[in-house]
Amino acid sequence: MTSMNTRIQSIILILMILLSLIGINYLAGMTKAARRTEFSVHQDGQCHTVTPLGNGSNSVQDFYDYRNNETDPYSDKYSSFGTNPYQKNQVSNLFLYRGSNGLNLVFLHDKLGTNDSHSSTITMNISGLPAGSWVVRDDWYGRGRQDDNWGRWGNSGSGNEIDWMWAPGRTDGGAYQGLENLGLNDTIRITPRFNERATYWEQWPFSGGNNRTQGWQLISADGQVVSLDMDTTITIQAGSCNGSQDPTTSVFLSETHGTTDRTPNITESQQTTQTTSSPISQSSTQSKSSSNKGQPGFRMITAPLAFFIILILFITKRY
């Protein structure tokens, strides 16, 4: 009986130690992923290492500060009021933002200003997003018809085809929260369709002629600003460019898309400039869970697990 009790106590002690190690390693891996400081952006054989803006003290919603006729504070500009330092007329910006609730991929088009500035429309195909949700939608209107085509903003893994349409003197864009879930072997792909290649080009009344996007930029927290090719797919991966491969050389979303005869919805308020929008809290759509591929901490537990299994077998035979 004493031998049996000793055996049981030994096994219980070993299991407790093992579970503690698993928990510590897993949490350490999760913390490392949440605090990931570098991402690599590939395009056309070139790689750029970028770091997220923000220090985690504010949410991306507060940072973006989207305002419309349904928000508090109120504005009839239907634009981002918090990203002014990064806005540029007739330029689409892409960057990462570390918010209080996670890492975000942010799209920011054009500049908030006077009505003599320009406008346009952009279509983007986005795939490979990790588990997360669109927590900022510029624009989304709770009590009105939409101009931006949010119906095709899908879940992670299913692909997202997004149509942005905005009026002079306003911004457009969005923020996807969840990049802390991007595994080391995962890839986000973004295929842009600017100006004439956009779905609603010239169907949207504030596009065509001089109302066009003239540049696509990648912004990094270290001050780096990279001009991207407006006609070429980019990919985003966790980690720096050192030792990484360019995923754009493999199969990716086709940049050739069929035309459509869909007509964008234009509300009464758009006849002067644009439309309406809903509170940010109503804009989130939950995404599907990502796979365990690249999940931090998993490989770290295999060695101690094997060791303790052998130890248990040894104790069992001994007693």
VENBEL-V398568 format. One record per residue. N is the residue number from 1. RES is the residue in one letter. NEAR is the number of other ideal C-beta (glycine too) atoms within 12 Angstrom. Layout:
N&RES&NEAR  N&RES&NEAR
This chain:
1&M&8  2&T&9  3&S&13  4&M&13  5&N&12  6&T&16  7&R&21  8&I&18  9&Q&16  10&S&23  11&I&24  12&I&16  13&L&18  14&I&26  15&L&21  16&M&15  17&I&20  18&L&26  19&L&18  20&S&17  21&L&23  22&I&23  23&G&18  24&I&18  25&N&25  26&Y&22  27&L&18  28&A&19  29&G&26  30&M&21  31&T&15  32&K&21  33&A&31  34&A&25  35&R&20  36&R&32  37&T&25  38&E&31  39&F&41  40&S&35  41&V&43  42&H&36  43&Q&32  44&D&21  45&G&16  46&Q&22  47&C&29  48&H&34  49&T&28  50&V&40  51&T&28  52&P&36  53&L&37  54&G&31  55&N&15  56&G&22  57&S&14  58&N&19  59&S&26  60&V&47  61&Q&36  62&D&24  63&F&37  64&Y&42  65&D&30  66&Y&46  67&R&32  68&N&38  69&N&27  70&E&27  71&T&32  72&D&13  73&P&14  74&Y&16  75&S&27  76&D&24  77&K&38  78&Y&44  79&S&40  80&S&44  81&F&27  82&G&33  83&T&38  84&N&21  85&P&16  86&Y&33  87&Q&34  88&K&27  89&N&29  90&Q&31  91&V&32  92&S&45  93&N&38  94&L&42  95&F&43  96&L&43  97&Y&47  98&R&34  99&G&34  100&S&20  101&N&28  102&G&33  103&L&40  104&N&44  105&L&46  106&V&41  107&F&44  108&L&46  109&H&48  110&D&47  111&K&36  112&L&39  113&G&25  114&T&14  115&N&17  116&D&12  117&S&27  118&H&30  119&S&41  120&S&44  121&T&40  122&I&47  123&T&42  124&M&43  125&N&33  126&I&40  127&S&30  128&G&39  129&L&40  130&P&41  131&A&27  132&G&35  133&S&35  134&W&39  135&V&39  136&V&47  137&R&42  138&D&51  139&D&48  140&W&39  141&Y&30  142&G&22  143&R&17  144&G&24  145&R&23  146&Q&32  147&D&42  148&D&48  149&N&34  150&W&34  151&G&19  152&R&24  153&W&35  154&G&24  155&N&25  156&S&33  157&G&23  158&S&17  159&G&25  160&N&36  161&E&29  162&I&41  163&D&40  164&W&46  165&M&46  166&W&48  167&A&41  168&P&31  169&G&29  170&R&46  171&T&51  172&D&51  173&G&46  174&G&46  175&A&46  176&Y&46  177&Q&42  178&G&38  179&L&42  180&E&37  181&N&37  182&L&41  183&G&30  184&L&26  185&N&19  186&D&32  187&T&36  188&I&42  189&R&32  190&I&41  191&T&35  192&P&36  193&R&37  194&F&32  195&N&31  196&E&23  197&R&29  198&A&39  199&T&33  200&Y&36  201&W&30  202&E&22  203&Q&25  204&W&35  205&P&27  206&F&36  207&S&36  208&G&19  209&G&14  210&N&17  211&N&32  212&R&29  213&T&41  214&Q&21  215&G&27  216&W&37  217&Q&32  218&L&40  219&I&35  220&S&28  221&A&22  222&D&19  223&G&12  224&Q&18  225&V&21  226&V&28  227&S&22  228&L&34  229&D&24  230&M&32  231&D&19  232&T&28  233&T&36  234&I&44  235&T&38  236&I&42  237&Q&36  238&A&38  239&G&29  240&S&22  241&C&25  242&N&11  243&G&11  244&S&26  245&Q&18  246&D&25  247&P&29  248&T&31  249&T&18  250&S&13  251&V&12  252&F&25  253&L&28  254&S&14  255&E&22  256&T&12  257&H&19  258&G&12  259&T&16  260&T&18  261&D&9  262&R&17  263&T&17  264&P&34  265&N&27  266&I&25  267&T&24  268&E&13  269&S&26  270&Q&31  271&Q&13  272&T&19  273&T&34  274&Q&44  275&T&40  276&T&32  277&S&43  278&S&28  279&P&24  280&I&35  281&S&18  282&Q&21  283&S&34  284&S&28  285&T&27  286&Q&16  287&S&28  288&K&19  289&S&17  290&S&26  291&S&18  292&N&18  293&K&21  294&G&24  295&Q&28  296&P&27  297&G&24  298&F&22  299&R&17  300&M&21  301&I&26  302&T&16  303&A&16  304&P&24  305&L&22  306&A&13  307&F&17  308&F&26  309&I&19  310&I&16  311&L&21  312&I&24  313&L&17  314&F&16  315&I&23  316&T&18  317&K&10  318&R&13  319&Y&18
